[in-house]
Amino acid sequence: MKTVMEIIKDFETPCLCGHTHKTAIRDVRIGSGLVHNVGDILKENKFSQKILLVADKNTLAAAEGIEESLKGFSIEYKVYDNIRVADMKHVEELEGIINNRDISILSVGTGSVNDPCRLAAANQNKKLCIFATAPSMDGFASYSSPIVKDGFKSSYAAKSPEVIIGDTKILVNAPVYLKSAGFGDMVAKYIGLVDWKISNILTGEPYCERVAELTRNAVDKLMSMADRVTVNDEETAGEIFKSLLMTGIGMSFMQNSRPASGCEHVIAHLMECVELRDGIIPNYHGEDIGVCTLKMLEYYNSLAKIESITAKKEQIDWEDVYNFYGEMADDVKKLNQPKTVTDEVEPKQLEEKWQEIREVIKSIPDYATIYSAMEKAGCKLTIGDIGKSEKLMADCIKYSPYMRYRLTLLRLKDMIQ
């Protein structure tokens, strides 16, 4: 079986899609007890002698031994109490520390710790190492960072880390709910792949079958391990982490999140924005994503049963949309004016491509299959499980398509009713 770095090397040759897929990743280590080798790994990869260690209290405690491994480095710390949502203020804080200094970043944790580090490191051109403490999401290798700014969550072009380390002794001991959340985040890739391919069919958006296959194989692998996700086994923890990493590397190769996220992610991001506005701390990313994935699978499966459609031009009540977004409306206007993403899709074209679209939907596991796998993996499955109201879910499904300039099958809903 190929290592992660061998897979990355395979993509260095020109691709049939017309692009050469590159990534900033130079070293990936997955193994038992690696927390004690972090300092040596950073030295091998020529990190600065000064290191900014970024974590929260939980992730730093999980990575016991990492500070001792950094002997010989000058360490500065930015340790938060508990980052549940990555905010632009976190990015600004980190940039204030590293600006105009010879210093590298060591991010200890998962998504909400990693994302501000990834953007700050990109803005200040600093080396970045991510030390994972839980297999709870897939963004370790991503080139983008979902960050909340003034209450609105957007994905910012960031950087992929030069080094990624996963210590299976630590990953296996992560809380069960984080492992299950990671599984929920992974099954969402099926929807992401459908949305990406459909956009390619209708708009010619760049698409790479090799990268799509990389993601698909990673999710398929994890699906086959559904009943082992919560088991306390290091080998399984390592395989799960590798699967998560593969989808992040797919994003890295495309330098966007298309290979790994679709409408289900945008729905979850909008729910998070609404909750933050209302003073509610959102759930773990993968918990909401998993439930949104099931909702979209149910809808997409129903579309695949429709043999033919009569399409029409999209007609949106923009006043209603902007009223829903309230203080976030200006951000949404920027994404939909002077043109919106469906301007490129003609009704006749949608009708002609409908059979091809149906086949794309049918190419992924159906609702019942995904539900069963998520149940085995201990995932949250219903709107009630994630503590949301039916109204919030319905509103976010309705209004989320306008939150990104990105074509998804959900965005076409008004055209195919």
N, C-alpha and C positions, 0 to 999 in steps of 0.2 A: 504494500500500500504506500502511495506517495506521501511524502511529508508536505506540509503547507508550502514551504519554500520551493520544493520541486514543482508544485502546481503553479506557483507564481512564475517560475522560470519558463514553464511551458508556454505561458502567454506572452513571452517577450518577442516572439516571432510575429511578423505581420499577419493579421487575421483576415479571413474571408469577408468580414463585415466592412473592411476597408480601413480599419484602425489598428494601431499597435497599442495594446493595453499595457499601461505602465502603472506602477504604484510606488509610493515612497517607502514601503515596508522593506527593510533590509534584514530583519532577523525575527523569527518566530520560534519561541521555545514553549513546549508543552511537556510537562513531566512532573515527577514526584519530588518534593523538597526544593524546588527551584527558588523559593523565597530566600534561601541562604546564598544564592549565587547571583542575586540581582546586581550587586556592585561590580562583579567581574564581567557580567554581560554588558553593562553600560560602558565599562572601560574598553572592552573589545570593540564596541561600536562607536568609540571616540566621542562619548558624551563629555560635556564640560565638567571641570572639576567642581564647579558650583552646581548644586542640584536644588530645584524647588520641588519639594514633595507636597503634592496636593491630595487631600483625602477628606473624608469626614470621620467622625469618631468611631463609627461602626466599621468602616472599611479598613481603617488603620489598625483597629483591634484584630480584625480578621487576618491581617497580613503580619501576624506576630513573627518577628525575626528580621523583617525587611530593613529596619533601621540599623541593626548590627551588621548587616551585609554591606552597608554603604561606607564601611571604614575606609578612610582616605579621601572621602568626598567632604566638601563643605556643604552642609545641608541647611536649607531654610524651609520653613513649614508654612503652609496655609491649610489649616485643618478646620473644617466647618463642623457644626454640631450634627447636622443631618441634612444633606442636600436631597430633596425629593424632586425639585424642579430646577432645571438649569436656566438661569436668568442672565440677561446681558450685564447686570451689575457684577456677577461673578467673573465674567470675561474681563470687564474693566478693572476689577481688583487685581486679577492675575497679570494683566498687561502693565499695570502700575508697578508691579514688583519686578518684572523681567525686562522692562523697557531699557534699551541701550546698555544691556549688561551681558557679559559672557556667562550665560547660565542656561541649563537645560531643564526640562520638566519631566518629573516622574509622577504620573497620575495613578493613584492606588484606589481602585474601585470599579464601578461599572458606569452606565450611561450618564447619570446626572452629575457625576464627578468628572467623567471623561470629556463630555461635550464642551464645557467652558475651556478646558485645557486645550482641546483640539483647535478651537477657534483662536484663542490667545496665542498659541504656538504658531499658527498660520500667519496671524497679523504681525507678529514680531519675529518671524523666521527663526524659531528656536527648535531644537531637537526635542522629540517627545517619545517617552516610553510609557506604555500602558501596562500596568500590572493588574490583572483581573482578579476580583475577589468572589465573583459569583457568575454562573452561566445563565444570566438573567435577561440578556438582550444580545443583539447581533451587531451592534455598531462599533465594536472595537477597532475595526479596520476601515471604517467609513471615511469618506472625504467630506462629509457634511455634518453639521451640528444643529439639532433642533433646539432653538433657544427662544425663551420668552422675552420680548421687549415691549414695554408699555402695555402688557396684558395680551399681546398678540404673539402666537407661536409660529415662527418661521424656520425653515431649514437654511442655514448659512453655509456657503462654500468654506470649508475649513481645511484641515490637512489629515492625512492618514499618518499614524505614528511610524517612526522608523523601527521601533522595537515593540513587540507584544509578548508578554509572558503569562502563561497560565500554569500555576502550581496545582496539580490535581489533588494534593492533600488539602489544600484550602478550598478549591472548587467543590470537592465532595462534601465538605462540611458546611457549605452555604445553606441557609434556611430553605426548607422544602418549598415554601411559597415562591421563593425567587427562582428555583429550578423550574417550577411549573410555569411561572411567568415567562421564562425564557422559551419554553415550548410554545406558549401562546403567541409570542412574537414571531417564532419561526413558521408556524403554519400559515401566518398571514402572507408569506411569500407567494403562496399559490395565487392569491388574489392580485398581488403586485405583478406577477408574471402575466396574468390575463390582461390586466389594464395596460401594461407596457406593450404587449403584442398587438392589442386592438388599436392603440394609438398609432403604432407603426403601420398597420393596415390602412387606417383612415387618413393619417396626416403625413406619413413618411418619416415620423420621428425615428432617429437612429436607434437601431436594435441589433443586438448581437446574440445569435443562437448559442454560441459557445459560452458566453457569460450567463445566459438564461439557463443553460444546461448545468453549469456549475452550481447555481442556486438551487435548481430543481433537484439535483442529486443530493445536495446537502440536506434539503428538507425531507426528501424521501428516506434518507438514511436515518434521520431523527424520528420520522414517523415509525420506522421499523423498531425503534427503541422505546416507544411510548410507555410501555409497562416497566421500563427500567429507569425512567427519568428521576424518580424520587428515591431510588435505591442507593444505599451508601456504599458505592463501589468506585474506586479511583479510575479504573479503566473506562467505565461508562462515563464518568465525569469528563474525562479527557476527550472521549469521542463526541460528547455533546458540545463541549467547548469548540472542538475543531469544526463541527457542523455550523455552529453559530458564526465562527470566524470566516468560513467559506462565503457565506452570504454577504458579510461585510467586505470581503475582498472583491466580490462581484461589484458592489457599489464603488469600491475604490477603482476598479478597472474602467468603469463608465464615468467616474467622477460625478455621479449623481446617485440618488436613492432609488431609481427606477427598478433595478433588479430585485429589490427587497421590500418595497412598500407601494401600496396602492390606495384606493379610496378608504380602506379600513383604518389606515394610519391617520388620514386627514380627519375622519370622524372622531377618532380618539383624541387628536390634538385639539379639535374644537371643543369637545367635552371638557378637556383640561383647562382651556381658556375660560370657559363659562364658570367652572368651579373656582378657579383662582379669582375671578371677578367677584364671586359670591363668598370669598373667604374660606373656601373648602380646599384642603390639601388633597391633591389627586392621588389615585391608586398607583401602584407600580405599573409602569408602561405596558408590560406584556399581559397583565391581567385585563386591562381595557381592550387592548388590541385583539386578544383572543376572542372575546365576546363580539366585538365588531366584525371580526372575520366570519364568525358563524352567521351573523345577521346578513352579511353580504353574500355568503355562499348560498343561503336560502333564496335570496333575491336573484342571484346570477343563475342558479339552477332552474328557477322558474322561467327566466328569459330563454334559456336553452331549449325549453319545450315548445316555444313559439316557432312555428315553421316558417312564417313569413310576416313581414311588418309593412305598414304604411307609415313612412317617416314624414316629419314636418320640421320646419325651421324652429329652432329653440325660441321660446317666448318667455322671458323672465320678468317678473314683477320686481324690478330692482329696488323700488322704494321699500317693499316688504323685506327684501334681503338686507338692505342697509339698516332698516329699523331693528331687525334681529341682532345685527352685529353691534349696534350702538356705538360705543367709543372706539370699537375696532373697525368701523365702517370705512374710514379713510384708507386703511391698509388693504381692505377688500376692493375698494374702488381702483386702486393702483394696479391691481391684478386683472381687472376686467374692463378698463378704459385705456385708450380709445377702442381697443378690440378685445374680444374675449376668445377663449380657446376653441369654442365650437364654431367660430366664424369659418374655420378651415374645413368643416364637415358639411357636405351637401346632403340633403335628404335622399336624393336619388342614389348617391354613392353608398349611403348607409343601407338602403334597401338591397342594393346589388351585392354588398359585402356581408349580408346578414348570415348566410350559410357558413361562411368562413368564420365569422364571429362565434356562431354556435359551436363549431368544432373546437375553437380555442377554449371556450368555457368547459366543454366536455373533456378536455385534455387533462384536467386536474381532478383530484379526488372530490367526491361530492360531499354534501353537508353531513350525511349520516356517517360517512367514513371518518371525516375530520372530528365530528362530535365524539365518536367512540374513542378515537386516539387521545383527544384532549381529556376525556373522562379518565382514561387509564393513567395519564400523566398528572392527574390531580389538579387540572386547571379549573378556573372559574368558568362557568358555562352560560349563565343567564344574566340578564340585566339586573335582577335582584341580587345575584351573587356579587356583583361589583358595586352594589349600593347606589345604583342610578335609578331615576324614575323613567317610566315608559315615555313620558313627554320629552324629557331631555334627550333620550336616544332618538326619538322620532324627529325632533327639531334638528339635531346634529346631522342626521342622515339627510334631511331636506336641504340644509343650508351649507354643509361642508364642501360641496363641489365648487363653491365660489371662493374658497379660501386659498386655493393654489391655481396657478396658471399651468394646469396639467390635465390632459384628457384622460378620463377614466370611463368605464362603462356606466358607472353611476351618474356621471355628468350628462350622459346621453339620455337619461330617463325621460326628460321632457320631450325629446325628439321621437321616442318610440312608443309613447302611450297611445 
